[in-house]
């Protein structure tokens, strides 16, 4: 039974995932496929052959299909829905919050847009580190805090305008700084985290809602309203969305914040950072640039990709 004191209703998650597995909506896998290709591209920068791989939240094999073929590789695909797990030769029905795998079982663990509904993300990351072999690698992508900011703003404004208040209708999502800290807490060596912005354009806002439902990505909060969203609130939110964000061609954008994270299971062979003050050359001198204090550094611009939602 799902604990109502936790942020997410994992029992409802399994129901929604099973419904998504039975859905044949044409665009339901678009985001997972796009994120999978970006993960696969990043993995090519890791010059290592991985032969024992675990994927969490494998769905319809978008990530497995994006990776180079390797007939000698053991690829274990875990998912909360049996129908999704059945897409894989070595499919396992499992809960990400209680991984059923022995320690030191895999040299690579992957998760494609699957960890944002975990109640205890630090605990799950620690479990992932435990199932990795020494010097094993972990890579994942999850939705970040700026995801669907256009839809969030319009729904809150419409519901407040019509009813005088707004129910929590979106999942709380971790930001980049939080993810980097959680990787360190979980014991990963050489942790890194960064993000990319993906802008998807839809013919109309209702197409976005239909796609989110088909993906199984609708509201999973325990404190969500059990009442359906009122039609007048929905129509007002869609009107606001179209008016404020619609382009000259009538299409509307939806922003997805993709947070990528990676880290290694500790091993004695890995490089160790120098102690502060022991470096012989300043990094700014090596790069031929000016040194700034931490609080003065400006974040680099995010990457945006335009894609059609039709």
C-alpha positions as CSV (number, residue, x, y, z in Angstrom):
1,X,0.0,0.0,0.0
2,X,1.2,3.5,-0.9
3,X,2.2,5.7,2.1
4,X,0.1,9.0,2.0
5,X,2.9,10.8,3.9
6,X,5.3,10.4,0.9
7,X,5.3,12.8,-2.0
8,X,4.3,10.3,-4.7
9,X,1.7,7.6,-5.0
10,X,3.7,4.7,-6.3
11,X,0.7,2.5,-6.5
12,X,-0.9,4.9,-8.9
13,X,2.4,5.1,-10.7
14,X,2.3,1.4,-11.4
15,X,-1.3,1.7,-12.7
16,X,-0.4,4.6,-14.9
17,X,2.6,2.8,-16.2
18,X,0.5,-0.3,-17.0
19,X,-2.0,1.9,-18.9
20,X,0.8,3.6,-20.8
21,X,2.2,0.2,-21.8
22,X,-1.1,-0.7,-23.4
23,X,-1.4,2.7,-25.2
24,X,-0.6,2.9,-28.9
25,X,-0.7,6.7,-29.1
26,X,1.7,7.6,-31.9
27,X,3.7,10.3,-30.1
28,X,3.8,8.7,-26.6
29,X,7.4,7.6,-26.8
30,X,8.8,10.8,-28.5
31,X,10.4,12.3,-25.3
32,X,11.8,8.9,-24.2
33,X,13.4,8.3,-27.6
34,X,14.9,11.8,-27.8
35,X,16.3,11.6,-24.2
36,X,17.6,8.0,-25.1
37,X,19.6,9.3,-28.1
38,X,21.1,12.1,-26.0
39,X,22.1,9.6,-23.3
40,X,23.6,7.2,-25.9
41,X,25.6,10.1,-27.4
42,X,27.0,11.0,-24.0
43,X,27.9,7.4,-23.3
44,X,30.2,7.3,-26.4
45,X,32.4,9.8,-24.5
46,X,33.1,7.1,-21.9
47,X,35.7,5.0,-23.5
48,X,34.8,1.7,-21.8
49,X,33.1,-1.5,-22.9
50,X,30.2,-2.4,-20.6
51,X,29.1,-6.0,-20.6
52,X,26.6,-6.2,-17.7
53,X,24.0,-3.5,-18.0
54,X,20.9,-2.6,-15.9
55,X,18.3,-0.2,-17.2
56,X,15.7,1.2,-14.8
57,X,12.4,2.1,-16.3
58,X,13.1,0.5,-19.7
59,X,9.6,1.0,-21.2
60,X,9.6,0.1,-24.9
61,X,13.3,-0.2,-25.3
62,X,14.0,3.3,-26.5
63,X,17.4,3.4,-24.7
64,X,18.4,-0.2,-25.6
65,X,17.7,0.5,-29.2
66,X,19.7,3.7,-29.2
67,X,22.9,2.0,-27.9
68,X,25.4,0.2,-30.2
69,X,24.6,-3.5,-30.6
70,X,26.8,-5.9,-28.6
71,X,25.8,-9.6,-28.7
72,X,28.1,-10.3,-25.7
73,X,26.3,-7.8,-23.5
74,X,23.9,-8.9,-20.7
75,X,21.1,-6.2,-20.8
76,X,18.7,-6.5,-17.9
77,X,15.6,-4.2,-18.3
78,X,13.7,-3.4,-15.2
79,X,10.2,-1.7,-15.2
80,X,7.2,-1.4,-12.9
81,X,4.9,-2.6,-15.7
82,X,5.0,-6.2,-16.8
83,X,4.0,-5.2,-20.4
84,X,7.0,-2.9,-20.7
85,X,9.4,-5.5,-19.1
86,X,8.1,-8.1,-21.7
87,X,9.6,-6.0,-24.5
88,X,13.1,-7.2,-23.4
89,X,14.8,-10.5,-23.5
90,X,15.9,-10.1,-19.9
91,X,13.0,-8.1,-18.5
92,X,12.3,-7.8,-14.8
93,X,9.3,-6.3,-13.0
94,X,10.7,-4.3,-10.1
95,X,10.3,-1.2,-8.0
96,X,13.0,1.4,-8.3
97,X,12.8,2.0,-4.6
98,X,13.6,-1.6,-3.7
99,X,16.1,-2.9,-6.3
100,X,16.1,-6.8,-6.2
101,X,19.7,-7.2,-7.4
102,X,22.8,-8.4,-5.6
103,X,25.7,-6.1,-4.9
104,X,28.4,-5.8,-7.6
105,X,26.1,-7.2,-10.2
106,X,26.5,-4.6,-13.1
107,X,29.2,-2.5,-14.6
108,X,26.7,0.0,-16.0
109,X,23.3,1.3,-14.7
110,X,21.1,3.5,-16.8
111,X,17.8,5.3,-16.2
112,X,16.0,7.2,-18.9
113,X,13.3,9.7,-17.5
114,X,12.4,7.3,-14.7
115,X,13.7,8.7,-11.4
116,X,11.6,11.9,-11.0
117,X,8.8,10.0,-9.3
118,X,11.0,8.2,-6.7
119,X,10.0,9.1,-3.2
120,X,13.5,8.5,-1.7
121,X,15.9,9.6,-4.5
122,X,19.0,9.5,-2.2
123,X,18.1,6.0,-1.1
124,X,17.6,4.8,-4.7
125,X,20.9,6.4,-5.8
126,X,22.6,4.6,-2.9
127,X,21.1,1.3,-4.0
128,X,22.3,1.9,-7.6
129,X,25.8,2.5,-6.3
130,X,25.6,-0.8,-4.4
131,X,24.6,-2.9,-7.4
132,X,27.4,-1.5,-9.4
133,X,30.8,-3.3,-9.6
134,X,33.8,-1.3,-8.4
135,X,34.6,1.3,-11.1
136,X,31.2,0.7,-12.6
137,X,29.4,3.7,-14.2
138,X,25.9,5.2,-13.6
139,X,24.2,7.6,-16.1
140,X,20.6,8.9,-16.0
141,X,18.4,11.7,-17.2
142,X,15.3,13.0,-15.4
143,X,12.9,15.9,-15.7
144,X,14.2,19.0,-13.9
145,X,12.4,21.8,-12.1
146,X,11.7,24.0,-15.2
147,X,9.7,21.3,-17.0
148,X,6.3,22.4,-18.3
149,X,6.6,25.9,-16.8
150,X,4.2,27.3,-19.4
151,X,1.5,24.8,-18.6
152,X,2.0,25.2,-14.8
153,X,1.6,28.9,-15.0
154,X,-1.5,28.8,-17.1
155,X,-3.3,26.1,-15.0
156,X,-2.5,27.9,-11.7
157,X,-3.7,31.2,-13.0
158,X,-6.9,29.8,-14.6
159,X,-7.9,27.8,-11.5
160,X,-7.1,30.7,-9.1
161,X,-9.1,33.1,-11.4
162,X,-12.2,30.9,-11.5
163,X,-12.2,29.1,-8.1
164,X,-10.2,31.4,-5.9
165,X,-7.4,28.8,-5.3
166,X,-5.3,26.1,-7.0
167,X,-4.7,22.5,-6.2
168,X,-1.2,21.0,-6.5
169,X,-1.3,19.4,-10.0
170,X,2.4,19.0,-10.8
171,X,5.1,16.8,-9.3
172,X,7.9,18.5,-7.4
173,X,11.1,18.1,-9.4
174,X,14.7,18.4,-8.3
175,X,16.9,21.1,-9.8
176,X,20.5,20.7,-11.1
177,X,22.2,21.7,-7.8
178,X,20.2,19.3,-5.8
179,X,21.0,16.4,-8.1
180,X,24.7,17.1,-7.9
181,X,24.6,17.0,-4.1
182,X,22.5,13.8,-4.1
183,X,25.1,12.0,-6.2
184,X,27.8,12.9,-3.7
185,X,25.6,11.8,-0.8
186,X,25.1,8.5,-2.4
187,X,28.8,7.8,-2.5
188,X,29.5,8.2,-6.3
189,X,33.0,9.1,-7.3
190,X,33.6,11.9,-9.9
191,X,29.9,12.9,-10.0
192,X,28.7,15.3,-12.7
193,X,25.4,16.9,-13.5
194,X,24.2,19.3,-16.2
195,X,21.0,20.0,-18.1
196,X,19.6,20.7,-21.5
197,X,16.4,22.4,-22.5
198,X,14.2,20.7,-25.0
199,X,11.4,22.9,-26.6
200,X,8.6,20.8,-28.2
201,X,6.0,22.6,-30.3
202,X,2.4,21.4,-30.4
203,X,-0.5,22.3,-32.8
204,X,-2.6,23.1,-29.7
205,X,-2.2,22.8,-25.9
206,X,-4.7,19.9,-25.7
207,X,-2.3,17.8,-27.7
208,X,0.3,18.2,-25.0
209,X,-2.1,17.0,-22.3
210,X,-3.1,14.0,-24.4
211,X,0.6,13.1,-24.9
212,X,1.4,13.4,-21.1
213,X,-1.5,11.1,-20.3
214,X,-0.4,8.5,-22.9
215,X,3.1,8.7,-21.5
216,X,1.8,7.9,-18.0
217,X,3.2,11.3,-16.8
218,X,0.1,12.8,-15.3
219,X,-0.2,13.9,-11.6
220,X,1.0,11.4,-9.1
221,X,1.1,13.5,-6.0
222,X,-0.4,12.1,-2.8
223,X,-1.9,15.5,-2.0
224,X,-3.5,15.9,-5.5
225,X,-7.2,16.7,-5.7
226,X,-9.4,13.5,-6.3
227,X,-11.9,15.6,-8.2
228,X,-11.5,16.0,-12.0
229,X,-10.3,19.3,-13.3
230,X,-13.3,21.5,-14.0
231,X,-14.0,22.0,-17.7
232,X,-14.2,25.8,-17.4
233,X,-10.8,25.8,-15.6
234,X,-9.3,23.6,-18.3
235,X,-10.7,25.7,-21.2
236,X,-9.5,28.9,-19.6
237,X,-6.0,27.5,-19.0
238,X,-5.8,26.4,-22.7
239,X,-7.0,29.8,-23.8
240,X,-4.2,31.5,-21.7
241,X,-1.7,29.0,-23.0
242,X,-2.6,29.8,-26.7
243,X,-2.7,33.5,-26.2
244,X,0.5,33.9,-24.2
245,X,2.7,31.3,-25.9
246,X,1.3,30.7,-29.3
247,X,3.5,31.5,-32.3
248,X,2.7,33.1,-35.6
249,X,1.8,29.6,-37.0
250,X,-0.6,28.9,-34.0
251,X,1.7,26.3,-32.4
252,X,2.5,26.4,-28.7
253,X,5.8,25.4,-27.1
254,X,6.3,23.1,-24.1
255,X,9.6,23.2,-22.3
256,X,11.2,20.1,-20.9
257,X,14.2,20.5,-18.5
258,X,16.4,17.4,-19.0
259,X,18.8,17.0,-16.1
260,X,21.7,14.5,-16.9
261,X,23.7,12.9,-14.1
262,X,26.6,10.5,-14.0
263,X,29.0,9.0,-11.5
264,X,31.3,6.1,-10.9
265,X,31.3,3.4,-8.2
266,X,34.4,4.1,-6.2
267,X,37.5,2.1,-6.9
268,X,41.2,2.5,-5.9
269,X,42.3,2.9,-9.5
270,X,40.3,6.1,-10.0
271,X,42.1,9.5,-10.1
272,X,42.0,11.5,-6.9
273,X,41.6,15.2,-6.7
274,X,44.5,17.3,-5.5
275,X,44.3,18.9,-2.1
276,X,43.4,22.6,-2.2
277,X,46.5,24.7,-2.7
278,X,48.7,22.0,-4.2
279,X,48.2,22.8,-7.9
280,X,51.2,24.2,-9.7
281,X,49.2,26.2,-12.2
282,X,46.0,28.2,-11.9
283,X,43.1,26.9,-14.2
284,X,42.5,30.5,-15.3
285,X,46.1,30.8,-16.6
286,X,45.9,27.5,-18.4
287,X,42.6,28.6,-20.2
288,X,43.9,32.1,-20.9
289,X,40.9,33.7,-19.2
290,X,40.1,35.9,-16.2
291,X,39.4,34.2,-12.8
292,X,36.1,35.0,-11.1
293,X,34.8,34.4,-7.7
294,X,32.2,31.7,-7.4
295,X,29.3,34.1,-6.8
296,X,30.3,36.0,-10.0
297,X,30.1,33.1,-12.4
298,X,27.3,33.2,-14.9
299,X,25.7,29.9,-16.0
300,X,26.2,29.0,-19.7
301,X,23.2,29.3,-22.0
302,X,21.0,26.2,-22.1
303,X,20.5,24.1,-25.3
304,X,17.1,24.3,-27.0
305,X,15.9,21.9,-29.6
306,X,12.8,22.5,-31.7
307,X,10.6,19.5,-32.4
308,X,7.1,19.0,-33.8
309,X,4.5,17.4,-31.6
310,X,2.4,16.2,-34.5
